[in-house]
Amino acid sequence: MSEAKLAITGKLSAMMFLEFFIWGAWFVSTGVYLGEGGKGYGDGVTTTYSVGPIAAMISPLFLGLFADRFLPSQIVLGICHLVGAVLLWLVPWSIANEMSGGGSTYFWILLAYMMLYMPTLGLTNTVAMRNVKDAQAQFPVIRVFGTVGWIVAGFLIGNLLGAEKTELPFKIAAGASLVLGVFSFFLPHTPPPLKGRKVSAADALGLGALGMMRDWKFLVFAISSMLICIPLQAYYAYAASYAEEVGFSNGTGTVVWGQVAEIVFMLIIPFLFRRLGVKWMLSIGMACWVLRYALFAMGAPESVKWMVFIGILLHGICYDFFFVTGQIYTDQKAPPAMRGQAQGLLVVLTQGVGMYLGALFNSYYHKHIVGERAEGVTLLQAWADFWWVPAALAGGILVGFILLFRDAPDREGGKAV
């Protein structure tokens, strides 16, 4: 690798590190800060974990349009993070203001922030993939630094500083957002491929990428990506508390091993992608969802901790083989002129619609199976019954995907894209 290419890879890796460091710095600890950090602001916890999916359904396609047609992707990325830094800095003030009767400022400020942050998930993918020669081989290596950023943020806030019950995580995240906002202007130039062309009404609303749904394979992939986020949300919402119920002393610290496993599996994606093809990479990812929840369910009644821990480690395959592979596949399938919108569409379907439906679905079943368990049913038995629900749902989605996603080999490597 030449010195120039190495410098570009270094910049893109730093971009990914900061992108997920920002999110990881405040997202995990906010529930503790609001509920246990002396705030006693239970309604704020609901706000915290609902505005993300709402924002993901509204903003990514529209901002993807700017990256495809009006402004370079790295400029849009920089603007989002600079404004986002200001909003993150205001979050602690908004919480205090709302608790003193000043109105729903927390909801609106956090929603405004997430409407700027969610599109950056697609924009960072676009900037990275447009500035490497071989996205299949190079993107996973760059993307792994995002996982490292999330882990470092969690270690810094939770272990090194012990600041999860304070407002400091928002300040740290705001500072990192400011750094990435400025740094974005020095990223490789990623020009808008449709600059100067006539804008249709659909494009003005960020709906141009919906035309990709006419491709049967992409339609099946997109719907499967959305649906698999419904059982995925159960892991994000309940895995840490469940881990403590079966005997782990620190649920949050135990679940972070799932992110550590991401690093390992993300680095082997380039070696497997060409050998297995997109269909079986995605299928293995979904199959591990089924296995993970089955291990959680089988390990619950007798508190079999090794089963639960293996289920947590499977997060590396669950996330990487499906989502990172899916991001590469979307980039390959999208016309060059709308790759930004296509990545935005994927965010809308997964982080938006899928996660929102998952929050409703899993909250309902958790309440009725665990929270309001029948007389004579132990808590751990109720957890077992609960985990079989997302296991069955993920299994149904897997079978449907295998049957409906018709793979055709490409002309070069013999594997489908």
C-alpha positions as CSV (number, residue, x, y, z in Angstrom):
1,M,0.0,0.0,0.0
2,S,1.4,3.4,-1.0
3,E,2.0,6.1,1.5
4,A,-0.9,8.2,0.1
5,K,-3.3,5.3,0.3
6,L,-2.2,4.5,3.8
7,A,-2.8,8.1,4.8
8,I,-6.4,7.9,3.3
9,T,-7.1,4.7,5.1
10,G,-5.8,6.2,8.3
11,K,-8.2,9.2,8.0
12,L,-11.2,7.0,7.2
13,S,-10.4,4.7,10.2
14,A,-10.2,7.8,12.4
15,M,-13.5,9.0,11.1
16,M,-15.1,5.7,12.0
17,F,-13.5,5.7,15.4
18,L,-14.9,9.1,16.2
19,E,-18.3,8.4,14.7
20,F,-19.0,5.5,17.0
21,F,-17.1,6.9,20.0
22,I,-19.6,9.8,20.0
23,W,-22.6,7.5,20.1
24,G,-21.1,5.1,22.6
25,A,-20.0,7.9,25.0
26,W,-23.6,9.0,25.9
27,F,-26.1,6.4,24.6
28,V,-25.4,3.5,27.0
29,S,-24.9,5.6,30.1
30,T,-27.9,8.0,29.7
31,G,-30.4,5.5,31.2
32,V,-28.2,5.2,34.3
33,Y,-27.8,9.0,34.5
34,L,-31.5,9.7,34.3
35,G,-32.7,6.8,36.5
36,E,-29.9,6.2,39.0
37,G,-27.8,9.4,38.9
38,G,-30.0,11.4,41.2
39,K,-32.3,12.7,38.4
40,G,-35.2,10.3,39.0
41,Y,-36.4,11.2,35.5
42,G,-38.0,7.9,34.3
43,D,-39.8,9.5,31.4
44,G,-36.5,10.7,30.0
45,V,-35.3,7.1,29.6
46,T,-38.3,6.4,27.3
47,T,-37.4,9.6,25.4
48,T,-33.8,8.7,25.1
49,Y,-34.4,5.3,23.4
50,S,-37.3,6.3,21.2
51,V,-36.1,9.4,19.4
52,G,-33.3,7.6,17.5
53,P,-35.7,5.4,15.5
54,I,-38.0,8.4,14.9
55,A,-35.1,10.4,13.6
56,A,-33.8,7.5,11.5
57,M,-37.2,7.4,9.7
58,I,-37.2,11.1,8.9
59,S,-33.8,12.5,8.0
60,P,-31.2,10.1,6.4
61,L,-32.8,10.0,2.9
62,F,-33.1,13.8,2.8
63,L,-29.6,14.4,3.8
64,G,-28.4,11.6,1.5
65,L,-29.9,13.7,-1.3
66,F,-27.6,16.6,-0.4
67,A,-24.6,14.2,-0.5
68,D,-25.7,12.8,-3.9
69,R,-26.6,16.1,-5.6
70,F,-25.7,19.3,-3.8
71,L,-22.7,19.0,-1.4
72,P,-19.8,16.7,-1.0
73,S,-20.5,13.9,1.5
74,Q,-17.6,14.9,3.8
75,I,-18.9,18.5,4.0
76,V,-22.4,17.3,4.9
77,L,-20.8,15.0,7.5
78,G,-18.9,17.9,9.0
79,I,-21.9,20.2,9.2
80,C,-24.0,17.6,10.9
81,H,-21.4,17.0,13.6
82,L,-20.6,20.6,14.2
83,V,-24.2,21.5,14.8
84,G,-24.6,18.2,16.7
85,A,-21.8,19.2,19.1
86,V,-23.8,22.3,20.2
87,L,-27.0,20.2,20.7
88,L,-25.2,17.6,22.7
89,W,-23.7,20.2,25.0
90,L,-27.2,21.6,25.6
91,V,-28.7,18.2,26.6
92,P,-27.9,18.3,30.3
93,W,-29.4,21.9,30.4
94,S,-32.5,20.6,28.7
95,I,-33.0,17.8,31.2
96,A,-32.7,20.2,34.1
97,N,-35.0,22.7,32.4
98,E,-37.7,20.1,31.8
99,M,-37.5,18.7,35.3
100,S,-38.0,22.3,36.7
101,G,-41.2,22.6,34.6
102,G,-39.7,24.3,31.6
103,G,-41.5,22.2,29.0
104,S,-40.4,19.2,26.8
105,T,-37.0,20.7,25.8
106,Y,-35.1,17.4,26.3
107,F,-37.2,15.6,23.7
108,W,-36.9,18.3,21.1
109,I,-33.2,18.9,21.6
110,L,-32.4,15.2,21.5
111,L,-34.6,14.6,18.5
112,A,-32.9,17.5,16.7
113,Y,-29.5,16.0,17.5
114,M,-30.5,12.5,16.4
115,M,-31.9,13.8,13.1
116,L,-28.4,15.1,12.4
117,Y,-26.6,12.1,13.8
118,M,-28.5,9.2,12.1
119,P,-27.7,10.4,8.5
120,T,-24.0,10.4,9.4
121,L,-24.1,6.6,9.8
122,G,-24.8,6.3,6.0
123,L,-22.5,9.3,5.2
124,T,-19.5,7.7,6.8
125,N,-20.1,4.5,4.8
126,T,-20.3,6.5,1.6
127,V,-17.1,8.5,2.3
128,A,-15.3,5.3,3.2
129,M,-16.5,3.2,0.3
130,R,-16.0,5.9,-2.3
131,N,-12.3,6.4,-1.4
132,V,-11.1,2.8,-1.3
133,K,-10.2,0.7,-4.3
134,D,-11.9,-2.6,-3.1
135,A,-14.8,-2.0,-0.7
136,Q,-15.3,-5.7,-0.1
137,A,-11.7,-6.1,1.2
138,Q,-11.0,-2.7,2.7
139,F,-14.3,-1.4,4.2
140,P,-14.5,-4.0,7.0
141,V,-11.0,-3.2,8.2
142,I,-11.9,0.6,8.3
143,R,-15.3,-0.1,9.9
144,V,-13.8,-2.1,12.7
145,F,-12.4,1.1,14.1
146,G,-16.0,2.2,14.7
147,T,-16.5,-0.8,17.0
148,V,-13.2,0.1,18.7
149,G,-14.4,3.6,19.2
150,W,-17.6,2.4,20.9
151,I,-15.6,0.1,23.2
152,V,-13.1,2.8,24.1
153,A,-16.0,5.2,24.9
154,G,-17.6,2.7,27.2
155,F,-14.4,1.9,29.0
156,L,-13.6,5.6,29.4
157,I,-17.0,6.6,30.8
158,G,-17.8,3.5,32.8
159,N,-14.4,2.2,34.0
160,L,-11.8,4.9,33.8
161,L,-13.9,8.0,34.8
162,G,-16.9,6.3,36.5
163,A,-19.0,9.1,35.0
164,E,-22.1,7.2,33.9
165,K,-24.2,8.9,36.6
166,T,-23.1,12.4,35.6
167,E,-23.6,14.8,32.7
168,L,-19.9,14.3,31.7
169,P,-20.7,11.7,28.9
170,F,-22.7,14.4,27.0
171,K,-19.8,16.8,27.3
172,I,-17.3,14.3,26.1
173,A,-19.5,13.3,23.2
174,A,-20.0,16.9,22.3
175,G,-16.2,17.5,22.3
176,A,-15.7,14.4,20.1
177,S,-18.5,15.6,17.8
178,L,-16.7,19.0,17.5
179,V,-13.4,17.2,16.6
180,L,-15.1,15.0,14.0
181,G,-17.0,18.0,12.5
182,V,-13.7,19.9,11.9
183,F,-11.8,16.7,10.9
184,S,-14.5,15.9,8.3
185,F,-13.4,18.9,6.2
186,F,-10.0,17.3,5.8
187,L,-11.4,13.9,4.7
188,P,-10.9,12.7,1.1
189,H,-13.1,14.7,-1.3
190,T,-16.3,12.8,-2.1
191,P,-18.2,14.9,-4.6
192,P,-22.0,14.7,-5.3
193,P,-22.4,12.5,-8.4
194,L,-25.6,14.3,-9.5
195,K,-24.5,17.9,-9.0
196,G,-26.2,20.3,-11.5
197,R,-28.8,17.8,-12.7
198,K,-32.5,18.4,-12.5
199,V,-34.1,17.5,-9.2
200,S,-37.4,15.5,-9.3
201,A,-40.1,15.7,-6.6
202,A,-39.1,12.3,-5.4
203,D,-35.4,13.3,-5.1
204,A,-36.3,16.4,-3.3
205,L,-38.0,14.2,-0.6
206,G,-35.0,11.8,-0.6
207,L,-37.1,9.0,-2.2
208,G,-35.0,8.3,-5.3
209,A,-33.4,5.2,-3.7
210,L,-36.9,3.6,-3.3
211,G,-36.6,2.8,-7.0
212,M,-34.1,0.2,-6.1
213,M,-37.0,-1.8,-4.6
214,R,-37.9,-2.8,-8.2
215,D,-34.9,-5.2,-8.0
216,W,-36.4,-8.4,-6.4
217,K,-33.1,-9.3,-4.7
218,F,-32.7,-5.9,-3.2
219,L,-36.4,-5.8,-2.1
220,V,-36.0,-9.2,-0.3
221,F,-32.7,-7.9,1.3
222,A,-34.3,-4.6,2.4
223,I,-37.4,-6.2,3.9
224,S,-35.3,-8.8,5.7
225,S,-33.0,-6.2,7.1
226,M,-35.9,-4.3,8.4
227,L,-37.6,-7.3,9.9
228,I,-34.5,-8.8,11.6
229,C,-34.1,-5.5,13.6
230,I,-37.3,-6.5,15.4
231,P,-35.7,-9.4,17.3
232,L,-32.3,-7.6,17.4
233,Q,-33.9,-4.8,19.5
234,A,-34.6,-7.4,22.2
235,Y,-30.9,-7.9,22.6
236,Y,-30.1,-4.2,22.9
237,A,-32.9,-3.6,25.4
238,Y,-32.7,-6.6,27.7
239,A,-29.4,-8.5,27.3
240,A,-27.6,-6.6,30.1
241,S,-30.4,-6.9,32.7
242,Y,-30.8,-10.6,31.7
243,A,-27.1,-11.3,32.2
244,E,-27.3,-10.0,35.7
245,E,-30.4,-12.2,36.4
246,V,-28.5,-15.3,35.5
247,G,-25.6,-14.4,37.7
248,F,-23.1,-12.1,36.0
249,S,-22.1,-9.3,38.4
250,N,-21.9,-6.6,35.8
251,G,-24.5,-6.9,32.9
252,T,-23.2,-3.9,30.9
253,G,-19.6,-5.1,31.3
254,T,-20.5,-8.6,30.2
255,V,-22.5,-7.5,27.1
256,V,-19.6,-5.4,25.9
257,W,-17.8,-8.6,25.0
258,G,-20.3,-8.8,22.1
259,Q,-18.7,-5.6,20.7
260,V,-15.2,-7.1,21.3
261,A,-16.2,-10.1,19.3
262,E,-17.3,-7.8,16.5
263,I,-13.7,-6.8,15.9
264,V,-12.6,-10.4,15.3
265,F,-15.4,-11.3,12.9
266,M,-15.4,-8.0,11.0
267,L,-11.7,-8.6,10.1
268,I,-12.5,-11.9,8.5
269,I,-15.4,-10.6,6.4
270,P,-13.1,-9.9,3.4
271,F,-11.9,-13.5,3.3
272,L,-15.4,-15.0,3.5
273,F,-17.3,-12.5,1.3
274,R,-15.8,-13.7,-2.0
275,R,-16.0,-17.4,-1.0
276,L,-19.6,-17.5,0.4
277,G,-21.3,-14.6,-1.5
278,V,-23.8,-12.2,-0.1
279,K,-26.7,-14.6,0.3
280,W,-24.9,-17.0,2.7
281,M,-23.0,-14.3,4.5
282,L,-26.4,-12.7,5.4
283,S,-27.9,-16.1,6.1
284,I,-25.1,-17.1,8.6
285,G,-25.7,-13.7,10.4
286,M,-29.4,-14.4,10.8
287,A,-28.8,-18.0,11.8
288,C,-26.6,-16.8,14.6
289,W,-29.5,-14.6,15.8
290,V,-31.6,-17.7,16.2
291,L,-28.8,-19.6,17.9
292,R,-28.1,-16.7,20.3
293,Y,-31.6,-16.4,21.5
294,A,-32.0,-20.2,21.8
295,L,-28.9,-20.3,24.0
296,F,-30.3,-17.5,26.1
297,A,-33.6,-19.4,26.5
298,M,-32.0,-22.8,27.2
299,G,-29.5,-21.3,29.7
300,A,-32.1,-19.3,31.7
301,P,-33.9,-21.9,33.9
302,E,-30.7,-23.3,35.4
303,S,-28.6,-20.1,35.0
304,V,-26.1,-21.8,32.7
305,K,-23.7,-18.8,32.3
306,W,-21.5,-20.3,29.6
307,M,-24.6,-20.6,27.3
308,V,-25.5,-17.0,27.9
309,F,-21.9,-15.8,27.4
310,I,-21.6,-17.7,24.1
311,G,-24.8,-16.1,23.0
312,I,-23.3,-12.7,23.8
313,L,-20.1,-13.5,21.8
314,L,-22.3,-14.4,18.8
315,H,-23.2,-10.7,18.5
316,G,-20.0,-10.4,16.5
317,I,-21.3,-12.7,13.8
318,C,-24.9,-11.5,14.1
319,Y,-24.0,-7.8,13.5
320,D,-21.1,-8.0,11.2
321,F,-22.2,-10.8,8.8
322,F,-25.6,-9.1,8.4
323,F,-25.2,-5.4,8.7
324,V,-21.6,-4.8,7.4
325,T,-22.2,-7.2,4.6
326,G,-25.5,-5.5,3.9
327,Q,-23.8,-2.1,3.8
328,I,-21.3,-3.4,1.2
329,Y,-24.1,-5.1,-0.8
330,T,-26.1,-1.8,-0.8
331,D,-23.1,0.1,-2.1
332,Q,-22.7,-2.5,-4.9
333,K,-26.3,-2.5,-5.9
334,A,-26.9,1.3,-5.9
335,P,-26.4,3.3,-9.0
336,P,-23.3,5.6,-8.5
337,A,-25.6,8.6,-8.6
338,M,-27.6,7.7,-5.5
339,R,-25.3,5.7,-3.2
340,G,-25.7,8.3,-0.5
341,Q,-29.5,7.9,-0.6
342,A,-29.2,4.1,-0.7
343,Q,-27.2,4.0,2.5
344,G,-29.7,6.5,4.0
345,L,-32.5,4.2,2.9
346,L,-30.8,1.3,4.7
347,V,-30.6,3.4,7.9
348,V,-34.3,4.3,7.6
349,L,-35.3,0.7,7.3
350,T,-33.1,-0.7,10.0
351,Q,-32.3,1.9,12.6
352,G,-35.7,3.6,12.0
353,V,-38.6,1.4,11.1
354,G,-37.1,-1.9,12.2
355,M,-35.9,-0.7,15.6
356,Y,-39.1,1.2,16.3
357,L,-41.2,-1.8,15.6
358,G,-38.8,-3.9,17.7
359,A,-39.1,-1.5,20.6
360,L,-42.9,-1.9,20.5
361,F,-43.0,-5.6,19.9
362,N,-40.4,-6.6,22.5
363,S,-41.7,-4.2,25.1
364,Y,-45.1,-5.8,24.8
365,Y,-43.9,-9.3,25.1
366,H,-41.4,-8.5,27.9
367,K,-44.2,-6.9,29.9
368,H,-46.6,-9.8,29.5
369,I,-44.1,-12.7,29.8
370,V,-41.5,-11.4,32.3
371,G,-43.1,-8.4,34.0
372,E,-46.6,-10.0,34.5
373,R,-45.6,-13.7,34.6
374,A,-48.1,-16.2,35.6
375,E,-48.3,-17.4,39.2
376,G,-45.9,-20.2,39.9
377,V,-43.6,-19.2,37.0
378,T,-40.1,-18.3,38.2
379,L,-38.3,-15.2,36.9
380,L,-35.7,-17.3,35.0
381,Q,-38.4,-19.5,33.5
382,A,-40.1,-16.4,32.3
383,W,-36.9,-15.2,30.7
384,A,-36.6,-18.5,28.9
385,D,-40.1,-18.1,27.5
386,F,-39.3,-14.5,26.5
387,W,-36.2,-15.4,24.5
388,W,-38.0,-18.1,22.5
389,V,-40.1,-15.3,21.0
390,P,-37.3,-13.4,19.2
391,A,-35.6,-16.8,18.4
392,A,-38.8,-17.9,16.5
393,L,-39.1,-14.6,14.8
394,A,-35.5,-14.6,13.6
395,G,-35.9,-18.2,12.4
396,G,-38.9,-17.3,10.3
397,I,-37.1,-14.4,8.7
398,L,-34.1,-16.6,8.0
399,V,-36.2,-19.2,6.2
400,G,-38.1,-16.6,4.2
401,F,-34.8,-14.9,3.2
402,I,-33.2,-18.2,2.0
403,L,-36.3,-19.2,0.0
404,L,-36.9,-15.8,-1.6
405,F,-33.4,-14.3,-2.2
406,R,-32.4,-15.8,-5.5
407,D,-28.7,-15.5,-5.9
408,A,-27.0,-15.4,-9.3
409,P,-23.2,-15.6,-9.6
410,D,-21.3,-12.6,-10.8
411,R,-19.1,-12.7,-13.9
412,E,-15.8,-12.4,-12.1
413,G,-15.6,-14.3,-8.9
414,G,-18.5,-16.7,-9.3
415,K,-20.2,-15.4,-6.2
416,A,-23.3,-13.3,-6.2
417,V,-23.5,-9.7,-5.4
